[in-house]
Amino acid sequence: MKESSKSAVLGITLTLLGGIFWGFSGSCGQYLFTNCGVTPRWLVPIRMISTGAILLGGAAVKNKKKIFDLWRNGRRAVRMLAFTLFGLVMCQFAYFKAIELSNAGVATVLQYLSPAMILVYTCVKGRKKPTAAEAISILLAIGGTFLIATGGDVGGLALSLPALLWGLAAGVFLVCYSLIPVPLVREYDTPTVLGWGMLLGGLVLLPVFRPWEINPRASLELFGALGGIIILGTVLAYSFYLEGIRRIGATRASVISSIEPVSATVISAVWLGTGFTLTDIIGFAMIISTIFIISLFPRKD
């Protein structure tokens, strides 16, 4: 096998693993909420501080001085704070709150409405009409959300309204997560940007959420699921995904990483016994298909 082919295979494998680990972390969150007395108010700051410390520690090993460069530019510092609050803190909390109120599969799929949301945002900002492929993607995203929320019954909600709203909020804040840090990651390495955002976000949440007032049931299961979220679902997932982008490109990586909602749904069903209806599966497929359409039929201009 040629070296380039080996690199592509490795890139695809790493990207798949990253998406699967992201989906697994959602199921770990669902397990903690259901079985260990954990709430998002406890989990989110603990996850963010732990992940931030690990990422910044790794970045410091490579170049200790460079990790502070970001704060020497006022404009970049303000953007970093915006990314921390709206791209990380709110995205993390909304996602895990949606899991607490529904399940990992539903929350992850609703969060994956973000590509369609970004599409709408760019069309409005650029004052451009959506292409045929983009219009189909938007309609599929709306239709998929409708099926998940109502179960196909126009007269009522199959999903609780708070769960639906938190899931949609997770998608909105994932848009912020995707757009706000773009200038930052162009100038600084991603572990540094993500590490600072995670660490600062967790520290900001400590006096707000006061996780020390919540007493989850300490057990090997708790620490195992928490480790799955921090190590597999954050540190390794992001590292594998970024390496996948380097080897196979962002477009292919974004399509392959859409295994995340599939893995979250399958793991939630097999491990936690979560039930999904045929209508749910159709809704999931409609939303996930928007990622493929947007990636395979990009706007030429």
N, C-alpha and C positions, 0 to 999 in steps of 0.2 A: 504493500500500500504506500502511495506517495506521501511525502511529509505533509503537503497541503491537505490531503484527504484525511490523514490522521488528525490534523489540527481541527478540521471541520467536524469530524466524528466526536472528538473530545469536547468541542464547543457545544454541540447539540446535546451531548450527555450531561454536561454541567448545567446547561440551561434547563433541561428537563428536571434534573435534581433540585435546582433552585426553586422551580415552580411547585414541585411536589412538597418540598420542605415548607414553603409558604402555606400551602394547603394544610399540611400536617399541623402547623402551629395554630391554625384556626381551630382545628379539632381539639388540640391540647387546651386551648382556652375554653372551649365548650365543656370539656371534662372538668376543668378546675371550677367553673361556675356551678356545675351540676353536682359534683361529688366532694369538693374540698372547702366549701364555704368561702370561696374567693369571689370578689366582685371586680368590675373594671376599675373602680377607684383604688383598689389595691394593686391589681396586676399591671396597669399601664405605667405608673411611675417606677415600679420595681423593674419592669422590663426595660424601660428607657434608660434608667441610670446604669443598669448592669451592661446593657449593650453599648452605650456611649463610652463607658470606661474601657471596655474591651477593644473597641474600634480605635479610640484615641491612643490607647496603650500601644496597639500595633503600629499606628502611624508615627508615634513618637520614637519607636525603635528604629524606623527607617530614617527619620529626619526630625529630631526633637525641636529644632528652631522653627522649622517651616509650619508647624501646626498652629503657631500664633500669628502668622502673617495675615490671616484673614481678618483679624480684629484691628489691624493697623490702617484699614481703609474704611472710612465712615459709611460710605454708600453700601459697601459689601457687608458691613456689620449690621446695618438696618435690614438688608435683605435676608441675612442669616437669621435674625430675630423673627422676621415674618415667616420664614420657612419653618422655624422651630415651632411657632405658635399655631399657624394655620396648616402647614404641610405635615407636621409630625404629631403634635399634641392632639389636635382635634381629629385628625385622621385615625390615629391609634385608638382614641377613646370611642369615637363613633363606631368604628369597626367592631371592637370588642363588646360595646353596648348592644349592637345589633345581634351579635352572637348570643349574648346573654338572654335577649328577648325572643330569639328564634332558634337558629342553629348555625353551625359553621358554613354549611353549604349555601344556604339562602343569603347570609351576610356577605360571603365572598363573591357570589354572583352579582348581587346588587352593587357591590363596590366596583365590579368590572363594567359598570355603566360609564365609568370615567372616560374611556376612549370616545364614546359617542358625545359625552358632555364637552370634551375638549374640541371635538369636531364642530359642535354648535358654536362654541366660544370663538374659534378661529374664523368661522364663516361670518359671524356677526361683527367681530373686530375688523376683519378685512373687507367687510361689505361685499362679500361674494356669495352667490347662490351655491348651494351644495350641488355636487355632481350627482348623476343618477345613482352611482354606487353609494355615495354618502347619504343621499336621501333614503335609500333602502336600509342602510345601517341604522339611521335614526328611527325609522318606522319599526324595525325589528327590535331595537332597544326598548321603545315604548310598549310594543306588543308583549315582549317578554316580561317586562315589569308588571304589566296588567295581569298576565296569567299567574305570575307568582303571588301577586297581592290578592287576587280575587278567586283563584282556583278555577277561573273560567266562568264564574257566576257574577254577572253584572250587579246583582242585588246585594252583594255583601263582600266582606273581606275575609279571605282565608288566612291571611297574615295579619297580626295585630297592627293597628295604626302606628303605635310607637316603634315597633320593630321595622316597619316599612320606612318610616321617616328617618330613623337612625341609619338604616342601610343606604338610603339615598344620600344622607349627609356624608356617609363614609365615601361615597362616590364623588361628591362635590369636593371634599377636602383632599381626596386623592388627586383631583385635578390641580389643586393648589400645590400639592406635593410634587407633581410632575412639572409644573410650569415655573414656580417661584425660584427654584435653585439652579435653573439652567445656566445663568452667567457664572454662578459660583463653581459649578463642577467643570466649567471650561477653564478656570484659572487654578483651581485647587483639586487635589485628588479626592475622590468620592468618600473614602473612609474618614478623612478629616472632616468634611462637610457633614456627613451623616453622624459621625461620632459627636461633634459639638452639638448638633441639633438634638440628638437623643439625650445627651447628658444634661444640657441646659433645660430641655423640656421636662425631664424627670424631676430636676431640682425645683422648677417652677411649680410643678404639681404637688410636691410634698406638703407645703403648708395649706394648699387648697383641698386636697383629697384626704390628707392626714391618714395614710395607710396604716400607721401604727395603732390606730383605734380599731382596726379590723383584725380579728384573730382567726385566720384560716386554720383548719385542722392540719397540724404538721404531720407529714407522713412521707414515706418514700415515693408514693404516687404523686404527691404535690411537687416535690423537688424534681421528680422525673419529668412531669409535664411542663414545669417551669423551665427546666433545662432544654426541653424540646423547643419551647418558644424562643428562648434567648439564643441558644447555640445553633440549633438547626434552622429555626424559622426566621432568624434575623442575621446573625453573623455569617453563617455558611451560605444561606440562601442568597443574600446580597452579593457575597464574594463570588459564588458560582455564576450568578446571573451576569455580573459585570465582566467576568472572564469569558463567558459565552458571547457577550456582545463584542468583545475584542476579537474573538476568533471567527464568528459567523455574521457579525453585523447586527445593528439594532432591529432592523425589520424582521429578519428571521427569528431573532431571539424573542421579540415581543410576541410573535405568533406562537412559538413553542412554549413560552412561559404561561400561555393561557391554559396549560394543564392545571394551573393552581385551583380554579374553581371546581374542576373535575375531580382532582385529588381530594379537595376538602369535602366534596359531596360523597365520594366513595368511602373515604376514611370515616366520616361521620356516620354513614349508614352501617358499615361493617363493624367498626369498633364500638360506637356508641348506640347503635340500634335506632338511629334516626330514620323515620319513615318519610318517603317522598312519593308524591302521586305522579301519574303520567303527565298531568298538566304542569306540575313543577318542572319535570325533566324537559318538556317542550319549551317552557319559558327559559330555562337555563340555556338550552341549545340556541335559542333565538338571540339571547344577549351575547353569548360567547361567539356566535357567528359574526357579529359586528366587528370583532377584532380582526378576523381573517379578511373580511371584505375591505376594511379600511387599509390594512397592510398590503393586500394584493393589488388593490386598485387605487394607488395614491394619486393625489391631484398633480397633474403634469406641471402646473406653474408653481 
